[in-house]
Amino acid sequence: MKKALRERNIVVILFIMVLIVFSMAQRDSKKLDELYRNTAESIQQKLQEQHFARLQSRGITSPKY
């Protein structure tokens, strides 16, 4: 009886540990996703600014696409 109780306790503890680890991983994943989005938007904005500055230096006021 004691062996079955120990095994059950071990299983419960392992299950709780898995839940904790996965919740922490999900939180970190959300942080990294937000960081990636912010970085991508920042890079895109800088590239657009550089492009328009290059066009203005050539005397082109609006790009024709």
N, CA, C and O atoms as a CHARMM CRD file, in Angstrom:
* protein
*
  260
    1    1 MET  N      0.82500  -1.19800   0.00000 PROA 1      0.00000
    2    1 MET  CA     0.00000   0.00000   0.00000 PROA 1      0.00000
    3    1 MET  C      0.86200   1.25200   0.00000 PROA 1      0.00000
    4    1 MET  O      0.56100   2.22300  -0.69500 PROA 1      0.00000
    5    2 LYS  N      1.94400   1.22600   0.79000 PROA 2      0.00000
    6    2 LYS  CA     2.80400   2.40400   0.84500 PROA 2      0.00000
    7    2 LYS  C      3.46800   2.67800  -0.50300 PROA 2      0.00000
    8    2 LYS  O      3.64700   3.83500  -0.88300 PROA 2      0.00000
    9    3 LYS  N      3.83700   1.60900  -1.23400 PROA 3      0.00000
   10    3 LYS  CA     4.49200   1.77800  -2.52600 PROA 3      0.00000
   11    3 LYS  C      3.54600   2.44800  -3.52400 PROA 3      0.00000
   12    3 LYS  O      3.96100   3.33200  -4.27400 PROA 3      0.00000
   13    4 ALA  N      2.29100   2.03600  -3.53400 PROA 4      0.00000
   14    4 ALA  CA     1.30600   2.62400  -4.44100 PROA 4      0.00000
   15    4 ALA  C      1.07600   4.09200  -4.09700 PROA 4      0.00000
   16    4 ALA  O      0.91700   4.92500  -4.98900 PROA 4      0.00000
   17    5 LEU  N      1.05800   4.40600  -2.80500 PROA 5      0.00000
   18    5 LEU  CA     0.86500   5.78300  -2.37300 PROA 5      0.00000
   19    5 LEU  C      2.05000   6.65400  -2.77200 PROA 5      0.00000
   20    5 LEU  O      1.87200   7.79500  -3.19700 PROA 5      0.00000
   21    6 ARG  N      3.25500   6.11600  -2.63500 PROA 6      0.00000
   22    6 ARG  CA     4.46300   6.85800  -3.04000 PROA 6      0.00000
   23    6 ARG  C      4.45700   7.12800  -4.54300 PROA 6      0.00000
   24    6 ARG  O      4.75000   8.23700  -4.98900 PROA 6      0.00000
   25    7 GLU  N      4.12000   6.09600  -5.31300 PROA 7      0.00000
   26    7 GLU  CA     4.09100   6.26600  -6.76600 PROA 7      0.00000
   27    7 GLU  C      3.05500   7.31300  -7.16800 PROA 7      0.00000
   28    7 GLU  O      3.29700   8.12600  -8.06100 PROA 7      0.00000
   29    8 ARG  N      1.92700   7.28800  -6.51700 PROA 8      0.00000
   30    8 ARG  CA     0.87800   8.26200  -6.80800 PROA 8      0.00000
   31    8 ARG  C      1.35700   9.67200  -6.46900 PROA 8      0.00000
   32    8 ARG  O      1.11700  10.60900  -7.23100 PROA 8      0.00000
   33    9 ASN  N      2.02600   9.82400  -5.34000 PROA 9      0.00000
   34    9 ASN  CA     2.54800  11.13200  -4.95400 PROA 9      0.00000
   35    9 ASN  C      3.60500  11.62200  -5.94000 PROA 9      0.00000
   36    9 ASN  O      3.64900  12.80400  -6.28100 PROA 9      0.00000
   37   10 ILE  N      4.43800  10.72000  -6.38500 PROA 10     0.00000
   38   10 ILE  CA     5.46900  11.09000  -7.36300 PROA 10     0.00000
   39   10 ILE  C      4.81300  11.54700  -8.66400 PROA 10     0.00000
   40   10 ILE  O      5.23100  12.54000  -9.26000 PROA 10     0.00000
   41   11 VAL  N      3.80000  10.83000  -9.09800 PROA 11     0.00000
   42   11 VAL  CA     3.09900  11.19200 -10.33000 PROA 11     0.00000
   43   11 VAL  C      2.44900  12.56100 -10.18800 PROA 11     0.00000
   44   11 VAL  O      2.51500  13.37700 -11.10700 PROA 11     0.00000
   45   12 VAL  N      1.83200  12.81500  -9.06100 PROA 12     0.00000
   46   12 VAL  CA     1.18700  14.11200  -8.83200 PROA 12     0.00000
   47   12 VAL  C      2.22200  15.22900  -8.83600 PROA 12     0.00000
   48   12 VAL  O      2.00000  16.27600  -9.44500 PROA 12     0.00000
   49   13 ILE  N      3.33500  15.02100  -8.17000 PROA 13     0.00000
   50   13 ILE  CA     4.39200  16.03800  -8.12500 PROA 13     0.00000
   51   13 ILE  C      4.95100  16.29900  -9.52400 PROA 13     0.00000
   52   13 ILE  O      5.15300  17.45100  -9.90900 PROA 13     0.00000
   53   14 LEU  N      5.20000  15.23400 -10.28100 PROA 14     0.00000
   54   14 LEU  CA     5.71700  15.40700 -11.64100 PROA 14     0.00000
   55   14 LEU  C      4.71100  16.15200 -12.52600 PROA 14     0.00000
   56   14 LEU  O      5.09900  16.99800 -13.33100 PROA 14     0.00000
   57   15 PHE  N      3.43400  15.84000 -12.37700 PROA 15     0.00000
   58   15 PHE  CA     2.40600  16.51400 -13.16000 PROA 15     0.00000
   59   15 PHE  C      2.37300  18.00600 -12.84500 PROA 15     0.00000
   60   15 PHE  O      2.26700  18.83400 -13.74900 PROA 15     0.00000
   61   16 ILE  N      2.46200  18.34000 -11.58100 PROA 16     0.00000
   62   16 ILE  CA     2.47300  19.75500 -11.17700 PROA 16     0.00000
   63   16 ILE  C      3.70900  20.45600 -11.71900 PROA 16     0.00000
   64   16 ILE  O      3.63000  21.59500 -12.17900 PROA 16     0.00000
   65   17 MET  N      4.84900  19.78100 -11.66800 PROA 17     0.00000
   66   17 MET  CA     6.07700  20.37300 -12.20300 PROA 17     0.00000
   67   17 MET  C      5.95900  20.62400 -13.70700 PROA 17     0.00000
   68   17 MET  O      6.41400  21.65500 -14.20200 PROA 17     0.00000
   69   18 VAL  N      5.35500  19.69300 -14.42600 PROA 18     0.00000
   70   18 VAL  CA     5.17500  19.86000 -15.87000 PROA 18     0.00000
   71   18 VAL  C      4.27300  21.05800 -16.14500 PROA 18     0.00000
   72   18 VAL  O      4.56300  21.85300 -17.04000 PROA 18     0.00000
   73   19 LEU  N      3.19300  21.19900 -15.39800 PROA 19     0.00000
   74   19 LEU  CA     2.31000  22.35100 -15.57700 PROA 19     0.00000
   75   19 LEU  C      3.04500  23.66200 -15.34200 PROA 19     0.00000
   76   19 LEU  O      2.86900  24.62200 -16.09200 PROA 19     0.00000
   77   20 ILE  N      3.86200  23.70100 -14.31000 PROA 20     0.00000
   78   20 ILE  CA     4.62200  24.91600 -14.00600 PROA 20     0.00000
   79   20 ILE  C      5.59800  25.23900 -15.12600 PROA 20     0.00000
   80   20 ILE  O      5.69000  26.38600 -15.56400 PROA 20     0.00000
   81   21 VAL  N      6.32700  24.22900 -15.59000 PROA 21     0.00000
   82   21 VAL  CA     7.32300  24.44800 -16.65000 PROA 21     0.00000
   83   21 VAL  C      6.64700  24.91700 -17.93300 PROA 21     0.00000
   84   21 VAL  O      7.13400  25.84500 -18.57900 PROA 21     0.00000
   85   22 PHE  N      5.53900  24.29700 -18.31100 PROA 22     0.00000
   86   22 PHE  CA     4.86100  24.70500 -19.53400 PROA 22     0.00000
   87   22 PHE  C      4.25800  26.10200 -19.43000 PROA 22     0.00000
   88   22 PHE  O      4.24600  26.84700 -20.41000 PROA 22     0.00000
   89   23 SER  N      3.76200  26.45800 -18.26200 PROA 23     0.00000
   90   23 SER  CA     3.22000  27.81400 -18.11800 PROA 23     0.00000
   91   23 SER  C      4.33500  28.85200 -18.20600 PROA 23     0.00000
   92   23 SER  O      4.14000  29.92400 -18.78000 PROA 23     0.00000
   93   24 MET  N      5.48800  28.54500 -17.64700 PROA 24     0.00000
   94   24 MET  CA     6.62800  29.47000 -17.74500 PROA 24     0.00000
   95   24 MET  C      7.10900  29.57300 -19.18700 PROA 24     0.00000
   96   24 MET  O      7.44900  30.66200 -19.65200 PROA 24     0.00000
   97   25 ALA  N      7.14000  28.45400 -19.89200 PROA 25     0.00000
   98   25 ALA  CA     7.57700  28.46500 -21.29000 PROA 25     0.00000
   99   25 ALA  C      6.61200  29.26100 -22.15100 PROA 25     0.00000
  100   25 ALA  O      7.04200  29.97900 -23.05300 PROA 25     0.00000
  101   26 GLN  N      5.32500  29.14800 -21.89300 PROA 26     0.00000
  102   26 GLN  CA     4.33700  29.89900 -22.65600 PROA 26     0.00000
  103   26 GLN  C      4.49700  31.39800 -22.41900 PROA 26     0.00000
  104   26 GLN  O      4.40500  32.19500 -23.35300 PROA 26     0.00000
  105   27 ARG  N      4.73600  31.77200 -21.17500 PROA 27     0.00000
  106   27 ARG  CA     4.92300  33.18800 -20.84700 PROA 27     0.00000
  107   27 ARG  C      6.16100  33.73900 -21.56200 PROA 27     0.00000
  108   27 ARG  O      6.11800  34.83300 -22.12500 PROA 27     0.00000
  109   28 ASP  N      7.25600  32.98500 -21.54000 PROA 28     0.00000
  110   28 ASP  CA     8.47300  33.42700 -22.22000 PROA 28     0.00000
  111   28 ASP  C      8.26900  33.49800 -23.72800 PROA 28     0.00000
  112   28 ASP  O      8.79900  34.38800 -24.39300 PROA 28     0.00000
  113   29 SER  N      7.50100  32.55900 -24.26100 PROA 29     0.00000
  114   29 SER  CA     7.21900  32.56500 -25.68900 PROA 29     0.00000
  115   29 SER  C      6.44300  33.81400 -26.07800 PROA 29     0.00000
  116   29 SER  O      6.72000  34.40700 -27.12000 PROA 29     0.00000
  117   30 LYS  N      5.48900  34.22000 -25.27400 PROA 30     0.00000
  118   30 LYS  CA     4.72300  35.43600 -25.55700 PROA 30     0.00000
  119   30 LYS  C      5.62000  36.66500 -25.50800 PROA 30     0.00000
  120   30 LYS  O      5.47900  37.57000 -26.33000 PROA 30     0.00000
  121   31 LYS  N      6.54400  36.70200 -24.54400 PROA 31     0.00000
  122   31 LYS  CA     7.47000  37.83500 -24.44700 PROA 31     0.00000
  123   31 LYS  C      8.35400  37.91000 -25.68900 PROA 31     0.00000
  124   31 LYS  O      8.55900  38.99100 -26.24100 PROA 31     0.00000
  125   32 LEU  N      8.87400  36.77200 -26.12900 PROA 32     0.00000
  126   32 LEU  CA     9.73900  36.76000 -27.30400 PROA 32     0.00000
  127   32 LEU  C      8.96400  37.15300 -28.56000 PROA 32     0.00000
  128   32 LEU  O      9.49700  37.84900 -29.42400 PROA 32     0.00000
  129   33 ASP  N      7.71800  36.71200 -28.66600 PROA 33     0.00000
  130   33 ASP  CA     6.89700  37.06900 -29.81700 PROA 33     0.00000
  131   33 ASP  C      6.65900  38.57300 -29.85800 PROA 33     0.00000
  132   33 ASP  O      6.73900  39.18700 -30.92100 PROA 33     0.00000
  133   34 GLU  N      6.37000  39.16100 -28.71500 PROA 34     0.00000
  134   34 GLU  CA     6.16000  40.60900 -28.65400 PROA 34     0.00000
  135   34 GLU  C      7.44300  41.36000 -29.00400 PROA 34     0.00000
  136   34 GLU  O      7.40300  42.35600 -29.72700 PROA 34     0.00000
  137   35 LEU  N      8.57000  40.88800 -28.49800 PROA 35     0.00000
  138   35 LEU  CA     9.85500  41.50900 -28.81000 PROA 35     0.00000
  139   35 LEU  C     10.14000  41.41500 -30.30400 PROA 35     0.00000
  140   35 LEU  O     10.60200  42.38200 -30.90900 PROA 35     0.00000
  141   36 TYR  N      9.86800  40.26000 -30.90300 PROA 36     0.00000
  142   36 TYR  CA    10.10000  40.07500 -32.33200 PROA 36     0.00000
  143   36 TYR  C      9.22800  41.02500 -33.15000 PROA 36     0.00000
  144   36 TYR  O      9.70200  41.64500 -34.10200 PROA 36     0.00000
  145   37 ARG  N      7.95900  41.13600 -32.78000 PROA 37     0.00000
  146   37 ARG  CA     7.05300  42.02300 -33.51900 PROA 37     0.00000
  147   37 ARG  C      7.52400  43.47000 -33.43400 PROA 37     0.00000
  148   37 ARG  O      7.54900  44.17700 -34.44100 PROA 37     0.00000
  149   38 ASN  N      7.89900  43.91300 -32.23200 PROA 38     0.00000
  150   38 ASN  CA     8.36000  45.29100 -32.06000 PROA 38     0.00000
  151   38 ASN  C      9.62200  45.54600 -32.87000 PROA 38     0.00000
  152   38 ASN  O      9.76900  46.60500 -33.48100 PROA 38     0.00000
  153   39 THR  N     10.53300  44.57900 -32.87500 PROA 39     0.00000
  154   39 THR  CA    11.77400  44.73400 -33.61700 PROA 39     0.00000
  155   39 THR  C     11.50100  44.78700 -35.11100 PROA 39     0.00000
  156   39 THR  O     12.07300  45.61600 -35.81900 PROA 39     0.00000
  157   40 ALA  N     10.63600  43.91300 -35.59200 PROA 40     0.00000
  158   40 ALA  CA    10.30900  43.88200 -37.02400 PROA 40     0.00000
  159   40 ALA  C      9.65500  45.19000 -37.45100 PROA 40     0.00000
  160   40 ALA  O      9.98500  45.73100 -38.50700 PROA 40     0.00000
  161   41 GLU  N      8.73900  45.69900 -36.65000 PROA 41     0.00000
  162   41 GLU  CA     8.08200  46.96600 -36.99500 PROA 41     0.00000
  163   41 GLU  C      9.08500  48.11200 -37.00400 PROA 41     0.00000
  164   41 GLU  O      9.02100  48.98900 -37.86600 PROA 41     0.00000
  165   42 SER  N     10.00200  48.10800 -36.05700 PROA 42     0.00000
  166   42 SER  CA    11.01100  49.16000 -35.97900 PROA 42     0.00000
  167   42 SER  C     11.92400  49.12700 -37.20300 PROA 42     0.00000
  168   42 SER  O     12.24400  50.16800 -37.77700 PROA 42     0.00000
  169   43 ILE  N     12.33600  47.93500 -37.59500 PROA 43     0.00000
  170   43 ILE  CA    13.20300  47.80400 -38.77300 PROA 43     0.00000
  171   43 ILE  C     12.46700  48.25300 -40.02600 PROA 43     0.00000
  172   43 ILE  O     13.03400  48.95500 -40.86300 PROA 43     0.00000
  173   44 GLN  N     11.20800  47.85100 -40.15900 PROA 44     0.00000
  174   44 GLN  CA    10.42400  48.23800 -41.32300 PROA 44     0.00000
  175   44 GLN  C     10.26600  49.75500 -41.38900 PROA 44     0.00000
  176   44 GLN  O     10.37200  50.34200 -42.46600 PROA 44     0.00000
  177   45 GLN  N     10.01600  50.38300 -40.26400 PROA 45     0.00000
  178   45 GLN  CA     9.85500  51.83300 -40.23700 PROA 45     0.00000
  179   45 GLN  C     11.16000  52.52400 -40.62100 PROA 45     0.00000
  180   45 GLN  O     11.14100  53.49300 -41.38000 PROA 45     0.00000
  181   46 LYS  N     12.29100  52.04400 -40.11200 PROA 46     0.00000
  182   46 LYS  CA    13.58200  52.64600 -40.45500 PROA 46     0.00000
  183   46 LYS  C     13.88600  52.50300 -41.93400 PROA 46     0.00000
  184   46 LYS  O     14.40300  53.43000 -42.55700 PROA 46     0.00000
  185   47 LEU  N     13.56400  51.33500 -42.50500 PROA 47     0.00000
  186   47 LEU  CA    13.81000  51.13800 -43.93000 PROA 47     0.00000
  187   47 LEU  C     12.94500  52.06900 -44.77300 PROA 47     0.00000
  188   47 LEU  O     13.41600  52.60800 -45.77500 PROA 47     0.00000
  189   48 GLN  N     11.69600  52.26400 -44.38500 PROA 48     0.00000
  190   48 GLN  CA    10.83600  53.19200 -45.11800 PROA 48     0.00000
  191   48 GLN  C     11.35700  54.61700 -45.02900 PROA 48     0.00000
  192   48 GLN  O     11.35300  55.34400 -46.02300 PROA 48     0.00000
  193   49 GLU  N     11.80700  55.02300 -43.84600 PROA 49     0.00000
  194   49 GLU  CA    12.35900  56.36900 -43.68700 PROA 49     0.00000
  195   49 GLU  C     13.59200  56.55800 -44.55300 PROA 49     0.00000
  196   49 GLU  O     13.76000  57.60700 -45.17400 PROA 49     0.00000
  197   50 GLN  N     14.46200  55.54500 -44.60100 PROA 50     0.00000
  198   50 GLN  CA    15.65500  55.63500 -45.43100 PROA 50     0.00000
  199   50 GLN  C     15.28300  55.72200 -46.90700 PROA 50     0.00000
  200   50 GLN  O     15.88500  56.48300 -47.66500 PROA 50     0.00000
  201   51 HSD  N     14.29500  54.94400 -47.30400 PROA 51     0.00000
  202   51 HSD  CA    13.86400  54.93100 -48.69700 PROA 51     0.00000
  203   51 HSD  C     13.32100  56.30700 -49.10000 PROA 51     0.00000
  204   51 HSD  O     13.69500  56.84600 -50.14100 PROA 51     0.00000
  205   52 PHE  N     12.44300  56.86500 -48.27500 PROA 52     0.00000
  206   52 PHE  CA    11.87800  58.17200 -48.58900 PROA 52     0.00000
  207   52 PHE  C     12.94300  59.26500 -48.54300 PROA 52     0.00000
  208   52 PHE  O     12.88800  60.20700 -49.33400 PROA 52     0.00000
  209   53 ALA  N     13.90900  59.15800 -47.63500 PROA 53     0.00000
  210   53 ALA  CA    14.99400  60.14300 -47.59100 PROA 53     0.00000
  211   53 ALA  C     15.81900  60.06500 -48.86700 PROA 53     0.00000
  212   53 ALA  O     16.23300  61.09100 -49.40700 PROA 53     0.00000
  213   54 ARG  N     16.05700  58.84300 -49.35000 PROA 54     0.00000
  214   54 ARG  CA    16.80500  58.66200 -50.57900 PROA 54     0.00000
  215   54 ARG  C     16.03400  59.25600 -51.76600 PROA 54     0.00000
  216   54 ARG  O     16.62600  59.88900 -52.64000 PROA 54     0.00000
  217   55 LEU  N     14.71600  59.05000 -51.79000 PROA 55     0.00000
  218   55 LEU  CA    13.90300  59.62100 -52.86700 PROA 55     0.00000
  219   55 LEU  C     13.91500  61.14000 -52.82000 PROA 55     0.00000
  220   55 LEU  O     14.02300  61.79200 -53.85900 PROA 55     0.00000
  221   56 GLN  N     13.80500  61.70800 -51.62500 PROA 56     0.00000
  222   56 GLN  CA    13.80600  63.16800 -51.49100 PROA 56     0.00000
  223   56 GLN  C     15.15000  63.75000 -51.89900 PROA 56     0.00000
  224   56 GLN  O     15.20300  64.84100 -52.46700 PROA 56     0.00000
  225   57 SER  N     16.23600  63.03800 -51.61600 PROA 57     0.00000
  226   57 SER  CA    17.55100  63.55400 -51.99800 PROA 57     0.00000
  227   57 SER  C     17.71900  63.57000 -53.51800 PROA 57     0.00000
  228   57 SER  O     18.52700  64.32900 -54.05000 PROA 57     0.00000
  229   58 ARG  N     16.95500  62.73300 -54.20700 PROA 58     0.00000
  230   58 ARG  CA    16.98900  62.70800 -55.66600 PROA 58     0.00000
  231   58 ARG  C     15.97700  63.66000 -56.27900 PROA 58     0.00000
  232   58 ARG  O     15.90500  63.78600 -57.50100 PROA 58     0.00000
  233   59 GLY  N     15.20100  64.32600 -55.45000 PROA 59     0.00000
  234   59 GLY  CA    14.22200  65.29200 -55.95100 PROA 59     0.00000
  235   59 GLY  C     12.86300  64.68200 -56.25000 PROA 59     0.00000
  236   59 GLY  O     12.01800  65.33900 -56.85800 PROA 59     0.00000
  237   60 ILE  N     12.63500  63.46200 -55.84300 PROA 60     0.00000
  238   60 ILE  CA    11.35300  62.79400 -56.06200 PROA 60     0.00000
  239   60 ILE  C     10.51400  63.01000 -54.80700 PROA 60     0.00000
  240   60 ILE  O     10.91700  62.61100 -53.71400 PROA 60     0.00000
  241   61 THR  N      9.34700  63.64100 -54.95900 PROA 61     0.00000
  242   61 THR  CA     8.53900  63.94000 -53.76600 PROA 61     0.00000
  243   61 THR  C      7.60900  62.80900 -53.37400 PROA 61     0.00000
  244   61 THR  O      7.33500  62.62500 -52.18800 PROA 61     0.00000
  245   62 SER  N      7.11800  62.04900 -54.33900 PROA 62     0.00000
  246   62 SER  CA     6.24400  60.92400 -53.99500 PROA 62     0.00000
  247   62 SER  C      6.61800  59.74100 -54.87900 PROA 62     0.00000
  248   62 SER  O      6.80800  59.89400 -56.08600 PROA 62     0.00000
  249   63 PRO  N      6.72100  58.57700 -54.28300 PROA 63     0.00000
  250   63 PRO  CA     7.09400  57.39900 -55.09000 PROA 63     0.00000
  251   63 PRO  C      5.93900  56.95800 -55.98000 PROA 63     0.00000
  252   63 PRO  O      4.77100  57.05500 -55.60400 PROA 63     0.00000
  253   64 LYS  N      6.28700  56.47600 -57.15500 PROA 64     0.00000
  254   64 LYS  CA     5.28000  55.96900 -58.09300 PROA 64     0.00000
  255   64 LYS  C      5.40500  54.44700 -58.10000 PROA 64     0.00000
  256   64 LYS  O      6.41300  53.89200 -58.53700 PROA 64     0.00000
  257   65 TYR  N      4.36600  53.79500 -57.61100 PROA 65     0.00000
  258   65 TYR  CA     4.39900  52.32600 -57.56100 PROA 65     0.00000
  259   65 TYR  C      3.41900  51.74600 -58.53800 PROA 65     0.00000
  260   65 TYR  O      3.30100  50.52500 -58.64300 PROA 65     0.00000
